[in-house]
Amino acid sequence: MTQPAILGGIPAFPDGVAFVRPPAPPLDAVMAKLENSYNQGMLTNGPLVRELEAAAAAALEVRNVVAVSSCTTGLMLVFRALGVQGDVLLPSFTFSASAHAVAWNGLNCRFAECDPNSFQLDLGDAKERMDGVGAILATHVFGAPCRPEEVENLAANAGVPVVFDAAHGFGSRRGNRALGGFGVAEVFSLTPTKPVVAGEGGLVATNDDALAAQLRMGRDYGNPGNYDTQFVGLNGRMSEMHAAVALCSLEAFPAHLERRHAMAARYSDGLRVIPGVKVQHLDEGDSSTFKDFTIAIETSAFGCDRDALVSALKAEGVDTRNYFDPPVHQQQSHARADGPNLPVTDRTSKRVVSLPIYPALTDAVIDQICAVIARIHDHAKAIQAC
Ligand SMILES: *Cc1c(COP(=O)(O)O)cnc(C)c1O
């Protein structure tokens, strides 16, 4: 039997497997898309941004989409436009930007636990922490829907708005509904590692026309058009260049998403049989973008811990990320001496690892990554010791 590379065997991937390869659309298509705006001197917030907003609104099945310079900016503007008072409840098991958007509005983050199987906001725990909360921000973690209608119920019972960090979720579905129309707003990201890319960019989806109007003003400094700014907005506009990339990315997206589903299914089939490897739980009928394919390692059943697995995969040439470790409440930016006690989140963040998933990856490579993880399991005791 061949030895894992970390124990002196030959690496499975001598040339390495990258963690992510952004699905950048062909440059000539982007240039053709951009030509008209560019030649007319319209470089930002012009017809291509309008076209992107309309295309995204159709895809997300929502009345309004407001394009902004990033998902973080979009979240910041939504909280500003809502005029939230009090704390914002959110999971700690999310990307830092969710919490940063809250803090940039001078609001306090009230962190809650995650579910160890779905990695989503734990609604039971959240319910216990709702006292004095002015809004909820829930993340669709790794693109899987976070039971958004249950989050809506929790918010409705407290009489507060709910915003979704849908950075990973363009193209995900909760049963027969697209993500985009839940809560007062859902905010998507178009950075290179997300399912649809612009280079940099964000999309705020909302069925609330008044909120959409506020956001359009907010991304333009709060300027309604006459330079008599109505509130402290910022420059959150999207450029025409970014919109051109996003529109081309969107055209290729149906095929791209289908490929992601196939890759995730292949990983799931290959990994489920390995003791101690858990794939992210998805509710029956839900579909995810699999922005990340993240597994959790149960050390006792797998034989070694997450860190040992990561080292062993690195030795084989497989690049991975520990999303999300550390959780936000433990990061220097948000940690406090009197911070919350979140043992499930702490434990979960030490167990997770995200595997490569992008269209350029072949089925053969996915099968081989699964086989490598099985082999690491077979030698787990020795690997843990080294
Ligand atoms: C990437 C990401 C963001 C930030 O998106 P930007 O477009 O880079 O601002 C926010 N939340 C989550 C969960 C993310 O993964």
The ligand as an SDF file (V2000), in Angstrom:
LIG
                    3D

 15 15  0  0  0  0  0  0  0  0999 V2000
  -16.7000   37.4690    0.6060 C   0  0  0  0  0  0  0  0  0  0  0  0
  -17.6720   37.6880    1.7010 C   0  0  0  0  0  0  0  0  0  0  0  0
  -18.1040   38.9840    2.0650 C   0  0  0  0  0  0  0  0  0  0  0  0
  -17.4630   40.2060    1.5240 C   0  0  0  0  0  0  0  0  0  0  0  0
  -17.6990   40.3910    0.1880 O   0  0  0  0  0  0  0  0  0  0  0  0
  -16.9340   41.6110   -0.5450 P   0  0  0  0  0  0  0  0  0  0  0  0
  -17.6170   41.6850   -1.8700 O   0  0  0  0  0  0  0  0  0  0  0  0
  -15.5030   41.2110   -0.6290 O   0  0  0  0  0  0  0  0  0  0  0  0
  -17.1330   42.8260    0.2710 O   0  0  0  0  0  0  0  0  0  0  0  0
  -19.0780   39.0960    3.0240 C   0  0  0  0  0  0  0  0  0  0  0  0
  -19.6020   38.0100    3.6220 N   0  0  0  0  0  0  0  0  0  0  0  0
  -19.2170   36.7720    3.3260 C   0  0  0  0  0  0  0  0  0  0  0  0
  -19.8690   35.6150    4.0110 C   0  0  0  0  0  0  0  0  0  0  0  0
  -18.2050   36.5670    2.3700 C   0  0  0  0  0  0  0  0  0  0  0  0
  -17.7590   35.3350    2.1100 O   0  0  0  0  0  0  0  0  0  0  0  0
  1  2  1  0
  2  3  1  0
  2 14  2  0
  3  4  1  0
  3 10  2  0
  4  5  1  0
  5  6  1  0
  6  7  2  0
  6  8  1  0
  6  9  1  0
 10 11  1  0
 11 12  2  0
 12 13  1  0
 12 14  1  0
 14 15  1  0
M  END
$$$$
